[in-house]
Amino acid sequence: MKLLRETKVYGFNSTCTGVYVGYMGIDVVKVDLKNGNLISVEKYPYLKYDEKSAILNVIKGQTEGRISIVLPELTYFLRKKNTRVLLILMPGPCLRPPLGLAEKCIVLSGYIDPRGEILEDVDLTHLKDMVSEGDIDGIAIVSKFSIRRPKLERDVMKYVSQLGMKNIVMSFRLPYFNYIRRSATTIVSAKIRPFLLEFLKGMRKDELRRLFLMRGNGGAVPADIVLEMPAMLLGAEVSSLTMGIRGVMENVTGTMINIGRHSINIVSMKEGKVNYVPFHFHGIPTFAYMPEHRKVPISMNCKVAVSGDTVKVLQEEETPAVFGGNMLTVLDAVVYYLDLNIGDRRRMKNVINAYAKSRGMNPKDLAEEVLEYVVRLVRKELISMGKKGPLIAGGALSGHLVRVLAKDLGLQYVIPKHHEYINAIGAAISSLSLEVGVYVNTYDSRAIFIPSGRILKLDKTDIGIDDVFNMAEGELKSIARYYGVEEFIKNIRIVYLNKCSLIKENLPQGYMITCIIRAEPDIMVRING
Amino acid sequence: MVKVALIYDKRYLDYEHEATHPERRERLAYTMEFLMEEGMLDSEHVDLVKPKSATEDDLLRVHKSDYIRLLKDLDKIGGFIDYDTPFPEGLLKIILLAAGGAITAGELVMKRLYKRAFALIRPPGHHAKSYIGAGFCYVNNMAIMVEYLREKYNVRRVAILDWDAHFGDGTYEIYSQDPNVIYISIHQDPTTLYPGCGFIHEIGEGDARGTKICIPVPPGTGDKEYLLIFERIVRPIVKWFKPELIAVSAGVDCHFSDPITHLGVTAQGYGKLMQKTVDLAKDTCEGRVVVILEGGYSVEAGLPYTILAIIAALAELDISYIREPESVIKRYGWKRKDNMSEVIKIVEEVRSLLSKYIDAF
């Protein structure tokens, strides 16, 4: 990753393409951010395209402007795929370190103190054996105070790279104090990074440079920056929904229901705002924030099982018959029941007829029971959330679900305009969200920039808090400029600012100043029409 | 799981005497960054609590009205209490916030919202007497907290353990005639350190004789000796006294890296002392412990590690991994000495003297 203060500027192109990788296909919307006009809407159903080729097709078809993608639920990937991670910790003097967070863990010597001085060097002696055992797929490297000096993490990174490891994440990319939370976030990142690497494979550098991914916090981030800490993408499906709703409705209050690719998501919104909460990993909060939401862990791709008179939806996914599969899924039942014109209807009818016949049922009744099963689960969640209306539909089929549920619970409902591709709209109109940390030590005459880890030799020592804030803001803007999205920064918030004197041998030697800022996520524009 | 209330406010960093004054803002700023990085402030074991501000009435329970008037005057124009204790303009609000921090800690524990509370405050307080401040202290945070709890919560018997390297002459003076407050101070030999008092024979006055215990230790004294003193003197006295609350004046300047004292306690030693205090509190007062930060001036090498150890021990967490960085041990480790035989003599002398007044041994 290069985060340079470059002057090469792509220039602001007001067109932004939002892409949502959904369960029926890929939604693509193009928005003019100057006026909120929806330029085009396209859907790439999975019957005609596989996921990867559809996305590549979109990217190659958009020769200018930003492309912002909502990846499929990474929490699902995290749950289902067992990426085995080795956590390499350099905690120094501490409480009991979090050894049980990853599949394997090793504590190395090596300690960086709060002022960024290396007080104990790293000893790599035992690392080779641990890495060479071949039972790990990724490495998370965490040293305490690495955001003040990433050197130890980089030394370890260099060493394990030489041993042939490719999937490596270093914690200093997160400009936050709390090495326990950094550890959890870094491990999660190492677990989902193979998915992201696979996704980005085959893309050219210039394509990558225009490619943004939706974060769980509602902002968009350049793909090659988030590749260093992919945990930030967790919850993007839900955050794109909330940003999309904000883009089409003003100050909305209600409960949004969105049928996601791997689950049905329910989110409360009050006056256009949602509550963001950290994703927890093994009980430890990470730095990956996402809208607070409930999940019903079934999706349109879930398999239907019929035993005697009982219809059940299993938490097991299959390709729906409408998209070429052989098993009956929730989507097939929905398409049949609502008589929707989606995919290979003939194949779907054959499958549902065969299921119904073997159980002595009418296919319509079978489809209705599947729907009722789904409705029951969602209704239960809504009741436990206090039945807060109106219900708001987000996503292609959620309109149907919301109508049934609203009637059932006696609530009002809203089907917003463009709800069929609301996530793609959310991705298109989201502003840049990126954290930058700068740590200045005037005694050492150096400044460290996070997440790049760039070290700048300072030529003056009379540096104050305002100067360091300006450095952080400059860094943030230069990153945005490099990716051609300086105009996509809406608000910059100071997350942390502190200045301490450095005293040595009872003499003042200078200052250490830390400034952490964040480009806050927001919508760039409301959608017209 | 035991939860600790950590009382802290950013405004404690809002004043500075000179950059090189030992009692400087970095004591807390640096420590808080260390605790943040350690994950303590997000931990399920610690709640960060904002202090309330003490009122003039709170101060008047302990301090003379003439002295309060002096503080108010100094607040307008700035000045000095003594050479070591400058008074920058506008300091009074921070003094009240520090005293309020101590009150908040005590109140949370007496309300049974927390079993343990740590007031991470500055300026410190244990040298402040009823009529004057001294030694970086302006008002006596500990006494203000104790008197508040006595009035509002009807607390009658309090045991104050003072671990600061310096004798808490202010707290001693305030309670010297009060038999319902036990004050036990372990400090560096006063012939070698400020304030120059706190000798074994200083045991309180009148009815309170035997309830003020001074245990001066020679320079270089470290963990083993402190733990012995705890077992041989502190534990029996507190058990005999049966307090309703144990309050600790936790100076962390006994750490071997402290630049203005000469003792040899480690971060691990502080943790063990606090573990013993917690055990003692469980035996005597339902586990209630309130800790108030006093001194401690080793900003980089001592405070972060000792305060982490104290909080961890209060929360009953594993402290076995807590240590100083190797470079700190290399640089300052020489200050630690084996004073065991000398300390045993001091312990016996203290026990023998106190036996005349209290029935603790």
Chai-1 contact restraints between the chains, C-beta under 6 A:
chainA,res_idxA,chainB,res_idxB,connection_type,confidence,min_distance_angstrom,max_distance_angstrom,comment,restraint_id
A,P93,B,Y305,contact,1.0,0.0,6.0,A-B,restraint_1
A,P93,B,R323,contact,1.0,0.0,6.0,A-B,restraint_2
A,C94,B,Y321,contact,1.0,0.0,6.0,A-B,restraint_3
A,L95,B,A312,contact,1.0,0.0,6.0,A-B,restraint_4
A,L95,B,L317,contact,1.0,0.0,6.0,A-B,restraint_5
A,R96,B,D318,contact,1.0,0.0,6.0,A-B,restraint_6
A,R96,B,Y321,contact,1.0,0.0,6.0,A-B,restraint_7
A,Y111,B,P325,contact,1.0,0.0,6.0,A-B,restraint_8
A,P114,B,Y30,contact,1.0,0.0,6.0,A-B,restraint_9
A,P114,B,E33,contact,1.0,0.0,6.0,A-B,restraint_10
A,P114,B,F34,contact,1.0,0.0,6.0,A-B,restraint_11
A,L119,B,P325,contact,1.0,0.0,6.0,A-B,restraint_12
A,L119,B,S327,contact,1.0,0.0,6.0,A-B,restraint_13
A,E120,B,E326,contact,1.0,0.0,6.0,A-B,restraint_14
A,K144,B,E37,contact,1.0,0.0,6.0,A-B,restraint_15
A,F145,B,E37,contact,1.0,0.0,6.0,A-B,restraint_16
A,F177,B,M36,contact,1.0,0.0,6.0,A-B,restraint_17
A,F177,B,E37,contact,1.0,0.0,6.0,A-B,restraint_18
A,N178,B,M36,contact,1.0,0.0,6.0,A-B,restraint_19
A,N178,B,G39,contact,1.0,0.0,6.0,A-B,restraint_20
A,N178,B,D42,contact,1.0,0.0,6.0,A-B,restraint_21
A,Y179,B,E37,contact,1.0,0.0,6.0,A-B,restraint_22
A,I180,B,G39,contact,1.0,0.0,6.0,A-B,restraint_23
A,C500,B,E26,contact,1.0,0.0,6.0,A-B,restraint_24
A,C500,B,A29,contact,1.0,0.0,6.0,A-B,restraint_25
A,C500,B,Y30,contact,1.0,0.0,6.0,A-B,restraint_26
A,S501,B,A19,contact,1.0,0.0,6.0,A-B,restraint_27
A,S501,B,E26,contact,1.0,0.0,6.0,A-B,restraint_28
A,I503,B,T20,contact,1.0,0.0,6.0,A-B,restraint_29
A,N506,B,T20,contact,1.0,0.0,6.0,A-B,restraint_30
A,P508,B,A19,contact,1.0,0.0,6.0,A-B,restraint_31
